[in-house]
Amino acid sequence: MTLPAPDLARIVRTVLDPTRDPVTLRPEVMEIVALFEAATEGQFVNQGGIAAGESLTPGGLALSPVNAAMCASHYVRTVVFLRGLYTAVQDARGEHPSRPARVFYAGCGPYATLAVPLMAVVPPEDAVFTLLDLHAASVESARRIVCSLGFEASVQAYQTGDILDVRFAEGERPDIIVTEVLQRALDREPQVAVTRHLLAQAPEARLVPAEIHVDLSAEVSAPDDVPRLGSAFVLSREAVASWDPAEADLLVGGFVTLSEPLPPEARLVLSTRIQTYGEHWIHPYQSSLTQPKAIPLRAPLATGSRLAFAYALGAAPGMVVRRLPPLRGLARLRQRFSDWVRPA
């Protein structure tokens, strides 16, 4: 299936329509995915073995091109990210009306899912994109899609390489950084490391996603019955600015004290909320990115129990948690890294 650009523009405007609930827009997103599949002759359609071609980087796992392509079909995620990026572009244009907004898309995958659809409704006079991915096959695929739709003027550059090796040229810092290299509870993939690295070079850039909140919650009986108990970790501009830039191992997160007893059937989980930008949020259970992640604590927690959370950096990044004895200082938290427990 091949859609001419005017048809793509019509579909994208429907996707961006704020009066439409994202959960109703699966048909429109699947039309966009079908366009990408046609433009790449089905090269990245899953035929089994989606892990083949994935890469382990110093900052975390880079999904295989096939696996990355599959993410486009997660329609609520795609809709809310597109809306967030579109809003960020409008804001950046308002700040710099004399030139196009510069968008740096880190980890674009083979479809450049969060950029190509917007090229149909945002002219190059308003925004230009740099598309980067670790995998050369993904970059070439994105180039092929862009060219097949006649959007060449919207792309400033194509780059292949590890995001953590990126160095922005003087005068070419992006106005917007968009990157979606994350899994639920910020596990395995390098979203934290990438955001930290790129913001250090472009501290004024708008982020998409703007904030990612990992919360301690109690899953009781139904998907809408997940009381939030406290904040475990936040990834945002403000959070990055508060971290020690020399810290390479462990970023201290939140501390949660249980203020009341939990129901016997409750299980502690990490739940994720994502603000792509502005008013656009992905809430728990709306996407694979926001499914809960169980915390394997071996004994029940009584009222007054205290938990400390942190984020472990490196090639296998993710949240860690430990129980705290009554009122210990931060310095004690780092003495025994083996006491931290990874969510399942």
Buried (B, 14 or more C-beta within 10 A) or exposed (E): EEBEBEEBBBBBEBBBEEEBEBEEBBEBBBBBBEBBBBBBEEBBEEEEEBEEBBEEBEBBBBBBBBBBBBBBBBBBBBBBBBBBBBBBBBBBBEEEEEEBBBBBBBBBBBBBBBBBBBBBBBEBEBBBBBBBBBBEBBBBBBBBBBEBBEBEEBBBEBBBEBBBEBEBEEEEBBBBBBBBBBBBBBBBBBBBBBBBBBBEEBEEBBBBBBBBBBBBBBBBEEEEEBBBBBBBBBBBBEBBEEEEEEEEEBBBBBBBEBEEEBEEEBBBBBBBBBBBBBEBBBBBBBBEBBBBBEBEBEEEBEEEBBBBBBBBBBEEBBBBBBBBEEEEEEEEBEEEEEEBBBBE
